[in-house]
Amino acid sequence: MTSTWQILIGNVAVVMLVVVGWGHARTRLYGLPGAVRSALFGATMGVGAVATMVMSAEFAPGMHIDMRATLLAVSAFFGGPLAAAISGILALAWRIGMGGAGLTPGIIVIVMFVLVGLGGRLLVGRRGPAAWHCLVLGIATALVWIGALVIFAPGPTLPMLINVGLPQALLNVVATGLAGVVFLQARRRSAERDLLAAALAQSPDFNYIKDHEGRFAAVNNTVAEFNGFARPEDMIGKTDFDLMSAERAQATLERERAILAGDTPMLDFEELFVDRTGRERCFSTSKVPLHNAAGQIIGLAGVTRDITVDKRLRQELVENRDTLSYALAEMSDGLAVFDAEGRLVFCNEQYRACFPHTGKLRQPGAYLRDILQAVVETDEQVTVPRHNPEAWIDAIVANLAVESEEEINLFDGRWLQLRTRPTSSGSTMVVVADVTRMKLAELALHTTTNKLKELVRTDSLTDLLNRRAFDEAIETETRRSARAGTAFSLLLVDVDQFKAYNDHYGHPAGDECLRLVSQHLKASLKRPGDLAARYGGEEFTAILPDTDADSAYLVAEGFRRALAEARLPHETSERGYLTASVGVATYMPENVHRDALELVRAADEALYSAKGAGRDRVFGTRIAGKGRAGRDAA
């Protein structure tokens, strides 16, 4: 019993030596094709299996006990068909060479161990092996070994199973599990190293490692290609003196010596360089010292990045920023940017200067609502509604993201134009321009236009409405009174014997006479809606809206009497002073068919009657229905 365990433990030691040896050797085989590595793996496992058979012990005629099962199974499980075939052939060749009565069972057992490994690999598939798969693989090989004992071993089966089968089965499970864990760890490390190596080799940056003397120990493809080498391996052992000018290489070497001597990294060192094509390029380099397990500096690792484009873009950005800052500082208009929450993000000094009371509050970070509240409290804007300022503030904040233009009047008389323009990013730009001069010019133009309109409608001698304005006014009032169904009266005035007055006193005196008549006529009109006009020559007229015949008569009589009482001398008149005759025409409320020309004609007929009756009197006519209802005389 003790001898069996000793032999098997010795075999386990051989197995673990082979497994660990392969785990270390695998890292040296990086770069070899997969088939070559599988063949080498199968050969190594096959040699290990042969070694265990060399150390085997014969427990029955022609039958040997050893740990070949572990190596053959893991060879097929991890290496695949090629490794399984090579390891199996080596084990079979050695077993055949051993000969003996147990040759046939030995060959069968070797084949079964290989098939168990291949079967396990097939079951695992693309998922990849795990640690528990290795444990199951060990159990399967142990069962194959026990089954072989039951079938092929001579003599009593139970003692043999206890003394030979059980020890080998247990150690086989342990050895297979341990071998699987070692291979899995080696594979994982190899995969990580492969990934790291691939990342290093294919990185667009310049990645390299140097030893303590400044010689390249490893470089990636980018470094090799930049320096004109076909493969990274061609640069191993070279220094910067082999690649660049002596002056630049010496400067690089001194910087690297300072890094190694001070054990301090160099980060983001920028350097201009002219490459082999004559193109000026800018590089940013970072280098760090490398330490071994004992903490000693053994070299350095460097990463160099081509920042030519980034450098140019940064320069352009700085130039554009400076240009923008200059433009914002020199522009005459104020500029402000608010975010989607109504918070002031940016503004120039001109924007703050536009608002004397709230300029200091208008700083980045301030909210529009708070600014508007200060506008209300300081009475900065004349245009703010006083009855409900909160509604005014809510409306402006709600419409911040709406394109608009408005003009505001400040307390100091200035006018500002605010142009609001939302942007695609959700913010809003506000441009403020001082339009005081333009606004004052606009108001002056508006006033001038109104004056011109008034001049066009006014008689230059008497300052009453002229004939054109009278025609428009009477048409409008005739239609209005017809719609409203109200009384409407018209006075038609003629200066008595004006031609004789003009001939006797001269034209200047005649003009003064007409001005006097117009003043008395205007003074006799007491209501805002009444209009006086010069009808033509020495004739005047007055439009009296909402005025019945009696009221119109009183107005006409008041004018006639006031003019007569003025006693303006008129030597060629029978009375010796200036007088006037008045004709009055009135549309009664019941008359819905009204015509301005008919009203003028009726007033003219009444005037003609007044003059025919001796002048200096008032005659009136009422127009009811479709005809005249009566005539009054004074």
Secondary structure by P-SEA (a helix, b strand, c coil): caaaaaaaaaaaaaaaaaaaaaaaaccccccccaaaaaaaaaaaaaaaaaaaaaaccccccccccccaaaaaaaaaacccaaaaaaaaaaaaaaaaaacccaaaaaaaaaaaaaaaaaaaaaaaccccccaaaaaaaaaaaaaaaaaaaacccccccaaaaaacaaaaaaaaaaaaaaaaaaaaaaaaaaaaaaaaaaaaaaccccccccccccccccccaaaaaaaccccccccccccccccccaaaaaaaaaaaaaaaaacccccbbbbbbbccccbbbbbbbbbbbbbcccccccccccccccaaaaaaaaaaaaaaaaaaaaaaaaccbbbbbbccccccccccaaaaaacccccccccccccaaaaaaaaaaaccccccccccaaaaaaaaaaaccccccccccccccbbbbbbbbbccccbbbbbbbbaaaaaaaaaaaaaaaaaaaaaaacccccccccaaaaaaaaaaaaaaaaaabbbbbbbbbbccaaaaaaaaccaaaaaaaaaaaaaaaaaacccccbbbbcccccbbbbbbccccaaaaaaaaaaaaaaaaacccccccccccccbbbbbbbbbccccccccaaaaaaaaaaaaaaaaaaccccccbbbbccccccccccc
